[in-house]
Amino acid sequence: MKRKIVVIGIGNILFKDEGVGIYAAKYLKENYDFSTAVDIIDGGTLGFKLMTYYQSYDKVIILDTVSIKDEAGSVYNLPSDALMGLGSYRQTAHEVEVVEMLEICSMLESMAEVNVIGIVPKDIESVEIDMTNEIKEKFYGFIEAVLKELESVGIEATKKRSGKKLEDIIYEYGSPTATAA
């Protein structure tokens, strides 16, 4: 039986590194083909609307920042049970909502297997559509963590011949009138 899998990029691109989950979801969509259907969604700051995904998919992978006291750019793969016990993770509004929805859904009859693949941000306060150099340098390690999690459930990723660079993706979000090639 095929599993329904979704990757959801979470964050707010207006606050520098806070948009890393959004950029990562777009990067995956633009640069990889997958052996099995994987839905890739820009979740923005969906918060409580994530409940729908937790209930209608078998596997949910959330891409986000994690406010853990560690070096900027450190990548974590947190299963939902570990995440719910991690109080210090909850620093931004959407981080709080992600955990609250996990806690609510864990009490229901059925819930997807959920992992948050998160990266420790450097700057989530500056208002700028971009990422810090520290996070840009660690971005591909973040992507590798996602690909590894997908591989753990039997999904192979193949790099497309022509894709988009991270800088181009950030530029497109900052310049919505820019046309995609």
Backbone as CSV, one residue per row, in Angstrom:
resi,resn,N_x,N_y,N_z,CA_x,CA_y,CA_z,C_x,C_y,C_z
1,MET,0.842,-1.191,0.000,0.000,0.000,0.000,0.885,1.251,0.000
2,LYS,0.610,2.150,-0.908,1.380,3.392,-0.979,1.006,4.312,0.176
3,ARG,2.024,4.958,0.699,1.809,5.925,1.770,1.660,7.316,1.168
4,LYS,0.741,8.098,1.710,0.600,9.489,1.297,1.580,10.320,2.113
5,ILE,2.457,11.036,1.396,3.529,11.785,2.059,3.483,13.247,1.625
6,VAL,3.654,14.129,2.590,3.691,15.559,2.308,4.885,16.184,3.021
7,VAL,5.538,17.102,2.312,6.603,17.926,2.879,6.055,19.346,2.914
8,ILE,6.074,19.950,4.100,5.492,21.286,4.275,6.567,22.252,4.750
9,GLY,6.846,23.264,3.949,7.757,24.329,4.352,6.989,25.347,5.169
10,ILE,7.473,25.625,6.368,6.799,26.542,7.290,7.709,27.738,7.541
11,GLY,7.114,28.894,7.734,7.901,30.064,8.106,7.342,31.345,7.526
12,ASN,8.087,32.399,7.741,7.700,33.724,7.282,8.910,34.351,6.590
13,ILE,8.839,34.457,5.275,9.975,34.955,4.495,10.316,36.420,4.785
14,LEU,9.435,37.127,5.454,9.698,38.536,5.752,10.739,38.719,6.850
15,PHE,11.017,37.660,7.624,11.926,37.761,8.763,13.169,36.897,8.559
16,LYS,13.968,37.276,7.575,15.280,36.698,7.289,15.278,35.165,7.356
17,ASP,15.966,34.545,8.317,16.103,33.090,8.373,14.779,32.374,8.650
18,GLU,13.799,33.093,9.139,12.490,32.523,9.438,11.852,31.893,8.195
19,GLY,12.277,32.283,7.012,11.722,31.746,5.768,12.404,30.501,5.239
20,VAL,13.387,29.953,5.959,14.175,28.830,5.445,13.307,27.626,5.062
21,GLY,12.259,27.338,5.812,11.386,26.209,5.481,10.662,26.411,4.163
22,ILE,10.252,27.638,3.910,9.576,27.976,2.647,10.551,27.816,1.483
23,TYR,11.746,28.368,1.646,12.754,28.263,0.589,13.138,26.805,0.336
24,ALA,13.244,26.012,1.391,13.627,24.606,1.234,12.554,23.823,0.478
25,ALA,11.289,24.062,0.793,10.205,23.366,0.083,10.253,23.708,-1.406
26,LYS,10.414,24.976,-1.706,10.490,25.407,-3.106,11.732,24.805,-3.787
27,TYR,12.855,24.769,-3.082,14.085,24.201,-3.628,13.888,22.725,-3.973
28,LEU,13.261,21.985,-3.077,12.994,20.561,-3.336,12.096,20.390,-4.568
29,LYS,11.057,21.194,-4.647,10.102,21.103,-5.763,10.786,21.420,-7.097
30,GLU,11.667,22.403,-7.085,12.319,22.851,-8.315,13.495,21.976,-8.743
31,ASN,14.104,21.252,-7.801,15.365,20.575,-8.085,15.354,19.051,-8.011
32,TYR,14.239,18.450,-7.590,14.216,16.994,-7.435,12.942,16.375,-7.994
33,ASP,13.107,15.159,-8.518,11.989,14.291,-8.846,12.042,13.165,-7.821
34,PHE,10.884,12.623,-7.474,10.821,11.587,-6.449,10.238,10.306,-7.023
35,SER,10.717,9.151,-6.511,10.312,7.850,-7.013,8.838,7.554,-6.729
36,THR,8.292,8.182,-5.724,6.887,8.044,-5.351,6.340,9.460,-5.202
37,ALA,5.057,9.620,-5.430,4.449,10.948,-5.316,4.651,11.520,-3.911
38,VAL,5.162,12.721,-3.873,5.345,13.474,-2.636,4.736,14.849,-2.883
39,ASP,3.791,15.235,-2.044,3.246,16.582,-2.148,4.187,17.519,-1.404
40,ILE,4.524,18.622,-2.035,5.392,19.624,-1.408,4.596,20.920,-1.353
41,ILE,4.452,21.446,-0.147,3.544,22.564,0.083,4.264,23.720,0.774
42,ASP,3.967,24.931,0.332,4.398,26.143,1.016,3.356,26.386,2.101
43,GLY,3.721,26.051,3.338,2.780,26.168,4.441,2.768,27.533,5.097
44,GLY,3.685,28.410,4.700,3.720,29.749,5.283,3.642,29.686,6.793
45,THR,2.639,30.352,7.337,2.412,30.335,8.786,1.038,29.721,9.062
46,LEU,0.770,28.582,8.422,-0.538,27.921,8.518,-1.001,27.654,9.942
47,GLY,-0.096,27.263,10.801,-0.463,27.008,12.186,-1.535,25.946,12.337
48,PHE,-2.709,26.344,12.824,-3.761,25.390,13.142,-4.319,24.669,11.921
49,LYS,-4.129,25.207,10.746,-4.605,24.532,9.538,-3.768,23.297,9.210
50,LEU,-2.639,23.126,9.909,-1.820,21.931,9.714,-2.553,20.668,10.149
51,MET,-3.539,20.805,11.007,-4.277,19.645,11.500,-4.797,18.792,10.346
52,THR,-5.236,19.421,9.281,-5.740,18.700,8.110,-4.677,17.747,7.565
53,TYR,-3.443,18.214,7.478,-2.357,17.377,6.950,-2.027,16.231,7.904
54,TYR,-2.032,16.519,9.198,-1.740,15.483,10.186,-2.774,14.360,10.119
55,GLN,-3.982,14.686,9.671,-5.065,13.714,9.626,-5.203,13.020,8.268
56,SER,-4.791,13.669,7.174,-5.053,13.096,5.847,-3.826,12.490,5.157
57,TYR,-2.665,12.569,5.787,-1.450,11.969,5.231,-0.921,10.909,6.190
58,ASP,-0.133,9.988,5.648,0.506,8.964,6.473,1.812,9.479,7.079
59,LYS,2.499,10.331,6.323,3.801,10.866,6.747,3.823,12.356,6.437
60,VAL,4.164,13.161,7.440,4.270,14.612,7.287,5.682,15.012,7.702
61,ILE,6.358,15.724,6.809,7.685,16.258,7.117,7.572,17.777,7.071
62,ILE,7.818,18.396,8.210,7.729,19.851,8.307,9.137,20.418,8.280
63,LEU,9.349,21.416,7.431,10.639,22.100,7.320,10.489,23.456,7.990
64,ASP,11.358,23.750,8.953,11.148,24.941,9.763,12.444,25.331,10.465
65,THR,12.399,26.458,11.128,13.466,26.797,12.057,13.160,26.084,13.372
66,VAL,14.178,25.837,14.166,13.977,25.332,15.527,14.769,26.226,16.461
67,SER,14.098,26.779,17.417,14.737,27.704,18.352,15.359,26.914,19.495
68,ILE,16.444,26.246,19.183,17.193,25.456,20.148,18.513,26.176,20.383
69,LYS,18.976,26.182,21.606,20.263,26.820,21.908,21.383,25.940,21.348
70,ASP,21.820,26.285,20.159,22.878,25.564,19.474,23.433,26.517,18.419
71,GLU,24.470,26.088,17.745,25.091,26.900,16.710,24.113,27.127,15.553
72,ALA,24.051,28.365,15.058,23.211,28.667,13.900,23.592,27.740,12.757
73,GLY,22.581,27.156,12.139,22.820,26.241,11.033,22.806,24.781,11.443
74,SER,22.750,24.500,12.746,22.646,23.110,13.196,21.290,22.561,12.748
75,VAL,21.299,21.342,12.229,20.082,20.729,11.681,19.628,19.608,12.608
76,TYR,18.330,19.581,12.873,17.714,18.559,13.718,16.596,17.869,12.954
77,ASN,16.460,16.562,13.179,15.325,15.805,12.673,14.588,15.316,13.915
78,LEU,13.471,15.955,14.208,12.747,15.701,15.445,11.421,14.987,15.169
79,PRO,11.276,13.739,15.641,9.974,13.089,15.530,8.987,13.794,16.453
80,SER,7.702,13.675,16.161,6.688,14.435,16.895,6.739,14.209,18.397
81,ASP,6.988,12.985,18.856,6.999,12.750,20.301,8.143,13.503,20.984
82,ALA,9.300,13.591,20.341,10.421,14.347,20.902,10.123,15.837,20.871
83,LEU,9.470,16.278,19.827,9.160,17.693,19.664,8.187,18.187,20.731
84,MET,7.198,17.361,21.047,6.206,17.781,22.038,6.832,17.975,23.418
85,GLY,7.917,17.272,23.711,8.570,17.418,25.001,9.659,18.472,25.018
86,LEU,9.821,19.180,23.914,10.905,20.144,23.780,10.363,21.559,23.942
87,GLY,10.181,22.000,25.177,9.579,23.298,25.447,10.330,24.461,24.834
88,SER,11.666,24.392,24.780,12.447,25.522,24.281,12.306,25.722,22.782
89,TYR,11.699,24.765,22.074,11.488,24.893,20.638,10.514,26.019,20.328
90,ARG,9.617,26.296,21.221,8.492,27.190,20.956,8.868,28.661,21.138
91,GLN,9.417,29.259,20.104,9.822,30.656,20.188,8.996,31.562,19.290
92,THR,8.597,31.077,18.116,7.805,31.899,17.208,6.358,31.413,17.239
93,ALA,5.450,32.241,16.765,4.027,31.890,16.794,3.757,30.580,16.065
94,HIS,4.361,30.388,14.893,4.064,29.161,14.152,4.706,27.944,14.799
95,GLU,5.850,28.110,15.490,6.442,26.984,16.222,5.485,26.527,17.328
96,VAL,4.875,27.473,18.021,3.903,27.143,19.070,2.731,26.390,18.451
97,GLU,2.213,26.882,17.330,1.057,26.252,16.703,1.372,24.849,16.186
98,VAL,2.554,24.629,15.642,2.945,23.306,15.156,2.881,22.311,16.309
99,VAL,3.476,22.664,17.437,3.507,21.765,18.590,2.104,21.587,19.170
100,GLU,1.322,22.657,19.271,-0.036,22.535,19.801,-0.882,21.600,18.943
101,MET,-0.749,21.699,17.627,-1.514,20.812,16.743,-1.068,19.360,16.904
102,LEU,0.225,19.141,17.081,0.723,17.780,17.333,0.121,17.227,18.618
103,GLU,0.083,18.056,19.652,-0.461,17.614,20.934,-1.942,17.284,20.817
104,ILE,-2.705,18.110,20.111,-4.131,17.856,19.928,-4.354,16.594,19.090
105,CYS,-3.646,16.494,17.968,-3.833,15.355,17.071,-3.385,14.038,17.695
106,SER,-2.414,14.098,18.601,-1.937,12.864,19.232,-3.029,12.215,20.080
107,MET,-4.044,12.976,20.432,-5.156,12.435,21.224,-6.265,11.852,20.342
108,LEU,-6.192,12.086,19.046,-7.214,11.586,18.128,-6.888,10.160,17.704
109,GLU,-7.860,9.508,17.077,-7.687,8.114,16.667,-6.542,7.897,15.706
110,SER,-6.445,8.740,14.706,-5.384,8.542,13.725,-4.620,9.839,13.500
111,MET,-3.317,9.681,13.383,-2.461,10.832,13.105,-1.269,10.350,12.296
112,ALA,-0.838,11.181,11.387,0.327,10.872,10.559,1.580,10.739,11.422
113,GLU,2.556,10.052,10.867,3.891,10.068,11.452,4.470,11.431,11.063
114,VAL,4.878,12.221,12.043,5.333,13.589,11.788,6.777,13.758,12.244
115,ASN,7.573,14.364,11.372,8.931,14.775,11.715,9.076,16.245,11.382
116,VAL,9.739,16.978,12.248,10.133,18.352,11.936,11.623,18.313,11.667
117,ILE,11.982,18.706,10.470,13.397,18.873,10.160,13.636,20.370,10.265
118,GLY,14.411,20.719,11.270,14.597,22.128,11.575,16.053,22.528,11.587
119,ILE,16.246,23.799,11.361,17.581,24.375,11.372,17.573,25.536,12.359
120,VAL,18.616,25.629,13.158,18.723,26.705,14.140,19.025,28.002,13.394
121,PRO,18.156,29.010,13.530,18.349,30.261,12.787,19.383,31.178,13.449
122,LYS,19.907,32.082,12.659,20.814,33.123,13.164,20.014,34.393,13.466
123,ASP,19.098,34.750,12.552,18.368,36.009,12.664,16.930,35.814,12.177
124,ILE,15.980,35.881,13.111,14.558,35.792,12.739,13.819,37.069,13.148
125,GLU,14.585,38.135,13.352,13.987,39.408,13.749,14.117,40.488,12.686
126,SER,15.198,40.474,11.915,15.381,41.489,10.880,14.331,41.308,9.789
127,VAL,13.762,42.406,9.369,12.758,42.357,8.308,13.487,42.483,6.978
128,GLU,13.674,41.345,6.336,14.370,41.290,5.049,14.092,39.939,4.406
129,ILE,13.756,39.943,3.135,13.539,38.698,2.396,14.901,38.205,1.935
130,ASP,15.489,37.354,2.756,16.819,36.806,2.508,17.125,35.838,3.643
131,MET,18.321,35.296,3.655,18.794,34.484,4.772,20.201,34.940,5.112
132,THR,20.590,34.703,6.358,21.958,35.045,6.756,22.936,34.114,6.044
133,ASN,24.184,34.555,5.947,25.211,33.719,5.312,25.384,32.396,6.043
134,GLU,25.262,32.412,7.381,25.404,31.180,8.158,24.374,30.129,7.737
135,ILE,23.151,30.554,7.507,22.093,29.610,7.136,22.234,29.209,5.668
136,LYS,22.627,30.138,4.825,22.870,29.785,3.416,23.967,28.722,3.303
137,GLU,25.005,28.863,4.126,26.109,27.894,4.092,25.662,26.504,4.538
138,LYS,24.687,26.422,5.418,24.216,25.137,5.955,22.951,24.635,5.248
139,PHE,22.439,25.410,4.299,21.172,25.090,3.639,21.190,23.710,2.975
140,TYR,22.278,23.364,2.315,22.313,22.090,1.583,22.385,20.905,2.542
141,GLY,22.927,21.094,3.726,22.861,20.072,4.763,21.433,19.876,5.249
142,PHE,20.689,20.977,5.299,19.263,20.955,5.647,18.501,20.136,4.603
143,ILE,18.773,20.405,3.329,18.128,19.664,2.231,18.503,18.178,2.308
144,GLU,19.763,17.885,2.582,20.204,16.486,2.701,19.456,15.762,3.812
145,ALA,19.174,16.440,4.913,18.422,15.830,6.012,17.011,15.458,5.564
146,VAL,16.408,16.309,4.734,15.072,16.020,4.204,15.125,14.811,3.281
147,LEU,16.103,14.796,2.384,16.241,13.675,1.441,16.489,12.364,2.189
148,LYS,17.268,12.434,3.258,17.549,11.239,4.063,16.271,10.741,4.747
149,GLU,15.454,11.655,5.254,14.184,11.261,5.886,13.249,10.631,4.858
150,LEU,13.186,11.193,3.658,12.368,10.603,2.599,12.884,9.208,2.237
151,GLU,14.193,9.073,2.166,14.802,7.774,1.857,14.447,6.731,2.927
152,SER,14.324,7.174,4.168,14.001,6.246,5.260,12.603,5.641,5.126
153,VAL,11.753,6.273,4.325,10.416,5.718,4.065,10.295,5.209,2.636
154,GLY,11.452,4.963,2.003,11.477,4.317,0.698,11.337,5.218,-0.507
155,ILE,11.554,6.506,-0.342,11.428,7.434,-1.466,12.812,7.894,-1.897
156,GLU,13.107,7.652,-3.161,14.378,8.085,-3.720,14.189,9.417,-4.430
157,ALA,15.179,10.284,-4.287,15.160,11.584,-4.945,16.213,11.583,-6.041
158,THR,15.832,12.129,-7.185,16.754,12.267,-8.302,16.866,13.742,-8.627
159,LYS,18.101,14.233,-8.660,18.340,15.647,-8.974,17.967,15.910,-10.429
160,LYS,17.194,16.954,-10.655,16.819,17.342,-12.018,18.028,17.936,-12.729
161,ARG,18.045,17.789,-14.049,19.142,18.370,-14.837,19.167,19.884,-14.727
162,SER,18.009,20.459,-14.826,17.937,21.916,-14.695,17.005,22.242,-13.539
163,GLY,17.515,22.952,-12.600,16.727,23.345,-11.447,16.979,24.807,-11.169
164,LYS,16.731,25.196,-9.940,16.962,26.583,-9.550,17.923,26.632,-8.380
165,LYS,18.756,27.653,-8.403,19.682,27.889,-7.303,18.925,28.539,-6.154
166,LEU,19.436,28.344,-4.953,18.828,28.949,-3.776,18.690,30.463,-3.939
167,GLU,19.737,31.116,-4.420,19.696,32.581,-4.588,18.564,33.010,-5.525
168,ASP,18.306,32.222,-6.564,17.222,32.548,-7.505,15.858,32.410,-6.837
169,ILE,15.724,31.389,-5.998,14.459,31.173,-5.288,14.199,32.330,-4.325
170,ILE,15.204,32.722,-3.565,15.055,33.856,-2.646,14.711,35.120,-3.429
171,TYR,15.386,35.333,-4.556,15.127,36.508,-5.382,13.674,36.537,-5.866
172,GLU,13.161,35.384,-6.292,11.778,35.322,-6.784,10.778,35.677,-5.698
173,TYR,11.033,35.237,-4.473,10.123,35.598,-3.369,10.212,37.092,-3.077
174,GLY,11.395,37.660,-3.214,11.569,39.085,-2.940,11.120,39.972,-4.072
175,SER,11.001,39.392,-5.261,10.582,40.139,-6.451,9.466,39.372,-7.148
176,PRO,8.256,39.424,-6.604,7.174,38.602,-7.137,6.843,38.831,-8.607
177,THR,7.323,39.935,-9.152,7.074,40.174,-10.574,8.126,39.533,-11.455
178,ALA,9.174,38.982,-10.836,10.226,38.291,-11.602,9.589,37.070,-12.267
179,THR,9.901,36.845,-13.498,9.327,35.704,-14.199,10.270,34.516,-14.118
180,ALA,9.680,33.358,-13.930,10.477,32.133,-13.876,10.897,31.748,-15.270
181,ALA,12.138,31.289,-15.406,12.645,30.902,-16.718,12.144,29.540,-17.111
